[in-house]
Amino acid sequence: MTHEDTPDKDTRYEAVRSRDARFDGAFFFAVATTGVYCRPSCPAVTPKRRNVRFFATAAAAQGSGFRACRRCRPDAGPGSPDWNVRADVVGRAMRLIGDGVVDREGVAGLAARLGYSARQVQRQLTAELGAGPVALARAQRAHTARVLLQTTRMPVTEIAFASGFASVRQFNDTVRAVYAANPTELRAAAPRTGRTAAPGAGIELRLAHRGPCHTRAVFDLLAREAVAGVEEVSGPAGGRTYRRTLRLPYGTGIAAVEERTGSAPGGAVRPGGWLDARLRLTDPRDLTTAVQRLRRLFDLDADPYAVDERLGADPRLAPLVAARPGLRAPGAADPEEYALRALTGRAEAERLVHVHGKALDAPSGTLTHLFPEPAALAGCPGPVGALATALADGAVHLDAGVDRDDAQAALLALPGLDAAVVARIRARALGDPDVAPPGAGVPDSWRPWRTYALHHLRIAGESEEHRVLD
C-alpha cells in the first residue's frame, strides 16, 4: 500500500467533493490529469476519483511531481492540527521543522533535539508523511519565498537566501517546480491587496485558521496579561490590535495581529477565515519562525470542530461551547519568556523588563524592549534565578519539539515551581491541549481537550481554580 492510499481514502474523496474546509491542512489531494495538488476546499471542478491521489503533506505531493494550485493556494492554508496534539516523534519533528530548525541546524540538529539518529527521523517521517525532513523544510521554504515575493519589494536574490535556500539556482528551481512560475512571474501575479505599499513598512500576512475562531476571549486574555514595553493591546473591543516584540534566531521583530470578529455572534470569525498580521523583521530569514510563533500564540492550527464536538456533548459544557464556538487555547510567542512570566506574575515581569530587558534599537510606540533572555536573569535570587539558570544552561528545554512529560518533570524538580505553575507552563508554553491542573477535578470524558474545557469554564467564571490556565 502506498502512502497516499490510506484506508480512509473514500472519506477523503467525499471531503473533496463537498469542498469541506474542515480538512484544509489535514491532507492534500492531487489530480493526475492536471499535475496540480490542492486543499480539500478548492473551488475547482471536482476531479474523477480515479484521477485523485491523497497526501499527508504538501511536501509529499511536491515530491511526487505535483505543483501547487493557483486557485486554492494549498500552501497558504492552516497547518495540520495533528502536530499540536501529538506527542510522538513525528509530531515533535513537525513542530520543530515549522519553527525553522532544519534550515538553521540541518537534519542532524533536528535529530539531536529529538534524541534520535538522523536515519531514524528520516525513516519515521517518510513512512508516515511520505516526505523526509529535507523535503518538508523545502516545501516550507517555498511558501516563505512566495510570501516575500508577493508582499515585499525585496530583491529576488535577497529573498532566495532569506527563505533559507542555499543558492539562487536552488531557489529558482524550487519556485518553478512548486508554483509552475519563475519568481518574477510569481511576484507579478500577487493579489493587489497583498502588496506592501513601501519598503520597510513590514510584511503583510493572513494567518489562516479552520472553522470558527473566537477571537474576543484571546484578545481579552492578552490585554489582561500584557507586559508594558514588550506588548500592547489597543483599540475598541472587536477591532483591537495586539502588538509585541519578538526575539528571533537571526534578529528581532515587531508583530501586529488584528482582531477580526466578522458578523458571527459572540466574537467568532466566520468559518475558514484568517487573522490579518504584519511583521517588521530586522532579518527576513526569521519570517518562518515568527509566523509559527504567532500561530501558536493564537492557536490557529487547532481543529475547533473536533474540540467542540467532544466538549459540546457534555451537559455542563454544552451551553458554553454553543455560546463560544471555536474558542481557542492561547499558547505563547516565546515559551521561555512565558515560563518566567507564569512564575513571576505581570507586575514583577514588568520590573524585570525595565531592569534586565534589552532596549530595541528603534522603539515602536510603546514597544521599547525585548523580554530578558534567561541568561540575563540567571543571577536573580530565588525561583526566578533557578528557572532562568535551568533554561540558560539547557537543564530545561521548552522548544517546539520537546517531550512535554520530560519538560514537566524537569520543571517540577526546580525550587519554587509548584504543580499549578507547571500546569500553566505546559498548557501555554508547550501548547498541550489536554492539561488538567491539580485540584481542578475535570472528568476524563473531556480528554483530549481538557485545556479548552477549562478555558470555557474560566471565561464563564464558574470557578477561581480554573484560572490557573490564564
N, C-alpha and C positions, 0 to 999 in steps of 0.2 A: 504494500500500500504506500503510495507516495504521500508526501506531507500534506499536499493540498486536498487529497481525497479523504477528508475526515469523516467519521461516522455521521455527523450532523449536516452533511452537505446539502441534503434536501431542505432542511430547515433554513439553512443559509440562503439557498436559492429563493425560498419564499420571502425572506427578508429583502433580497434584492428586487424581487418582483413587486413588492409593496413599497419599495423605496423607504425602508424603515431606518430613520436616523438614529434609533437607539443603538444600532450596531456599528455606527461610524467609529473607526479606530479599533474596534474589537476584531475585525477581519477585513480583508480586501478581496475584491474579485477582479479577474482579468478576462478579457474576451479574445479568444484565439484568432478570430477573423479580423480584428482591428489592431491587435497588438497593444491595446491600452488596458491599464488597470484603474479601478475606480473605488470609491467608497460605496457602501450599500445604498445610500440615499441618492445616488447620482440620478439626475433628471432625464438622462438619455433614454432612448427606447430600450426596453429590457431585452437582452440577447437571449437566444435559444439556449436551453440548458446544456445541450451537447457542446456548446462553444465556450462554456464558462469554467474557469478554474478558480479555486479559492486559496488564499494565502493568509497566514497569521500576521505577516508584517509587510510593509511596503518594500523593505529590502529584499524579501524573498521574491516578490513579484518582479522587481527590477532585475534580480539575479537570473530570472527565467526569461529575460529579454523584453519585458513589457515596459511601456513608458507611461508616465502619469497623465491622466485625463485632464484636458484643459477646461472642461466644464465644471467638474466637481472638485478639482484640486485636492486629491486624496491626501497629499502631504500636509494640508492645512487643517485637517480635522482634529478632533480631540484625541488624546492618547488613549491607549487601551486601559480600562480600569483594572485589569488583572495585575498590572505591575505595582499598583498601590497596595493591593490586598495580599498578594503572595509574599511569603517569607522564604521561599526556597531560593536556590542559587540562580535560577533563570529570572525570577522576579527581581532579585537584588542586582543582577547584572544589568537588566534593562533600566533600572533606576540610575545606575552609575553611568551607563552609556548615554542616557538622556542628559546627564549632568556634564557631559563632555570629557569624561575620564579617558576614553580611548584616544581622543585627539591629543590630550595633554601628556598621557603617560603610556600610551600604547597598550596592546593586548596583555603584555607582561604586567603592566601596572594594574590593569583591571583584574587579572588573575590573582595578583598578590593581595589586593584588597578583599577578594572573595575567599582567599585561603585555599585556592585550587591551583592546579597547574594550568598553563595556557592551553594545553591539549585537551584537558578535561572541560574547560569552559567552552572551547570551540566545539567539542563533540556534543555537549548538552544543548547549547543554543541551536546548533544546526539540526539536531534531531527533533527538537520541539518547534522551532520557529522557521526552519527552512533557510536560515542565514546565520553566518557566524558574526563575531563582534566587529570585524573589519567592514563587512557589508552593511551591518546595521548602522555603524558610525558613518559610513559613506552616504547612506540614504539621508541621515540627519544633516550632514554637511550640505547636501544638495538643497534641502529645504532652507537652511540658513542662507545659502547663496541666493536663492530666489527672493527671499525676504529683503536682503540687502540690495539686490539689483532693482527691485521694484519699489523700495521705499526710501532709498538714499541716492545721493549723487556721487557716491564714492567711485573712483576709477575702477574699472573691471579688474585690473591687476591687483589692486589692494583688496578687493572683495575675495579674490581667489585665496589669498593667504589668510584673510580674516575668517573665512569659512572653515579653515582647517585643512585645506588642500596643500600638498607638498610642492606642487608646481602649477603653473598656469595651464600647461598642457593637460594635466590630470583634471583640473577644474573644467576646462573646455570640453573634454571628452565626457565627463560625468554629466554635465548640464545637457549636452546633446542627447546622451543616452536616456536620461530620465525625463526630459521635457520635449524632446524632438525639436529643439530650437537652440541656436547658439546664444551666448549671454546677451549680445546686443539685441537680438530679436526678443528675448525674454523680457528685457528691460522695456522695450518699445510696446510690448503687449500689456504692460501694467495697467490695472484699472486707474482711471483718472483720480479717484478718491484716495488711492493708495500711495500717491506720490508725495514726497516731502517737499514743502514749499521752498526751503532754503537750507544750504549746508549748515550743519551744527544744530539744527532745530530738533534733532533726535530721530529715532526710528519708530514709525507708527506701526502698531500691531493690532491684530484682532486675536484675542485669546479665546479660541473656540471651546465650547463645552457641549455635552449631550444633555438633552432633556431640560426640564425647568431648573433654574438656578436661583435660589432665594438669596439675593444679594444684600438685602437690608440687614439681616442678622449679622452677616460677616462684617459689613461696614460699621455697624454698631459696636461690635467687639473690638475692631481695630481702632475705633475712635476712643474707646474707654482705656485701652492699654497703650496708646501711642506715647512713645518716649520723645520728649522735646529735643530738637536738634537732629534727631535721626528719622522721625516720622511726623506726618501731619495728616489730618483729615479735614477738608474744607468743603464748604457749600451746603445747601439745604438737603434734608433727607430726601432721598430719591434721585438726587443729582450730585452726589458728593464725589470728591476726588481724593484718593489715597495716594500719598507720595512718601517715598522713603529713599534713604541712601543704601547702597549695596557695596560690600567688599567682595570683589570677584577675583578669580585666579590671575588675570593679567592686569587689572586696574580697578577702577571704581565706577560706580554707576548711580544714576538717579532714575527711579522708576515712578511712573504715574499710572494709576488704573482708575477708570471711571465706573461709577455705579450706574447700572443700567436696569431699571425696573420694568420697562415696557408697559404693557397695559394689563398684565395679569394681576389678580388680587394678591395682597399681602407681600408685594415686592418681588414676585418671581418673574424671571425673564421667560418669554415665550420659548417653547421647545426649539432646540437646535440653534441657540443664539451664541453670543460671544460678549466678552468684555473688551472695550477699547483701552489700549495702553500705549504709552510712549516711553522709550528708553533713551537716555543720554549716557553714552559709554565713553570712557577715556580710551578704551581699546576695543574695537569691534569684534575681536576674537571672543569676547565674553558674551556675545549675543545668545548663544545656545544655553549657556549656564544661567544667565539672567532670566530668560523666558521660562526655563524649567522651575526656577525658584519661585517665580510669580505663580505658576500653575499650581505648585504645591501649596503656596500660601493660601490661595483661593479655592483649593481642592477642585480644580477644573477637570480632572480626569476621572472623577467619580462616576459611578453608574447610579443615578438617582432613581431609576426605575426599579432596580434590584433592592435598593435600600428602602424605598417607600413601600414596595410590595410586602417585604418582610415585616417592617415595623407597623405598617398600616393594618396588619392582621391582628395586632394586639389591641384589646379593648381600651386599655389605658392610653396607648399612644395614637390610636386611630384618629381622634379629633385633632391632635396636634399635627400629624402628618397631613391631614386634609387642609389644615389652615396654612401650612408652610411647605408645599410640595417642593422638592428639590433642595431642601436645607443642606448646606454644606458643612463639613467639619474642617475649619481652617487649620492650616499647617503652619509652617514657619519659613520665612525667606532665608534665614540663616540659623541652622539648628544649634550651633554652639552659642550664638547670641541668645536664642530663646531659652536655652537651658539655664544660662546665667540669670536672665530676667525672671524666669519662673522661681528661682531661688531667692532673688533679692526683692522683688516687687518693683512697681513703677517708680516710686519716689527715689529709692536707692539706685535704680538703674540710671535715672537722670543725673544723679550726682556722679556716678561712675563715668558717664559720658563727658560731663563737664571737666572732671579731673584727669581722666585717662584716655578719653576718646581722641582720635586723630582728626584734626580740622581739615575740611575739604579745601583744595586749592582755590576753588571758586564756589562760594556758598550759593545756594539756590533758594531764595526766600528764607523761610525759617529753617531749612535744612542746612546745617552747618558742619556736622560731624559724622564720622563713622563710629559705630559702636566699638568699644575697645576690643582688641584681639585678646584671646585667653592669655597669651604670654604677658600682655601688659597688666593683667590683673593677678598674675601668679603670686605676687608679693603681698596681696591683701590678706588681712587676718581672717581666721575663721573659715566657715564653709565655702565662702566665695573664693578665697585663695586656694582651697583644696580642690574645688571643682575646676577652677581655671588652670591649675597646675596639671591636673589629670588630662584635661583637654589639650594643653600645650605640649605635653610630653608623650601623648599617644596612649596613655593608660585607659582613656575612654575615647571611643570613636562614635561620632554621630553623623557620619556621612550618609549619603542616599542609599548605599548598598550594605549598610551594617546589619548584622544579625540582631534583631530587636531584643531577643532574650539575653544575648551576651551583653548588650549595652545596658539593659536594665540591671543585670547583676553587678556590672562594674559601677554603675551609679549608686546602687544601694550600699556598696562597700565603702563609699565616701562618707566622712563625718558631716552631719547636718542635713543630709538628704533623706527625708523620710519617704514612705511609700506614696503619700499623696502627691508630693512634688515630683517624684519619679513618674507617677502616672500621667501628670500633666506633660512632662517632657516626652514620654512615649507617645502620647496622643498627638501632640503638636509638632515637636521637633522631628520625630521619627515617622509621623504620618500613619500611625496604626489605627485602623478603623474600628478596632474591637477592644478598647480599653475599658476595664471596669475598676474604678478606684476603690481603695479599701473602704468598706462600710457602706458602699453605695447600694448593695442589695439588689442588683439587677438580675433578672432571670436569664437562663441560658437560651430561652426562646428568642432573645434579641440578638444572639450571635448570627453572623459575624459583624454586626453593625452596632455594637453597644456604645461606641463613641458618639455616633449620630443620635442614638436614643437619648443619651444623657444631655446632648445639646438641646434636643427638643424640650426635655424637662426643665433645663436651666432657663431657656427663653420663656417658657410658660410660668416660671417662678414657683415650681412645685416644691423645691427643697433646696436649702442652702448647701447641703452636702454635695449637690451636683455641680456646684460652682468650681470644684477642683479642676475641671477641664477648661476653664476660662484661660 
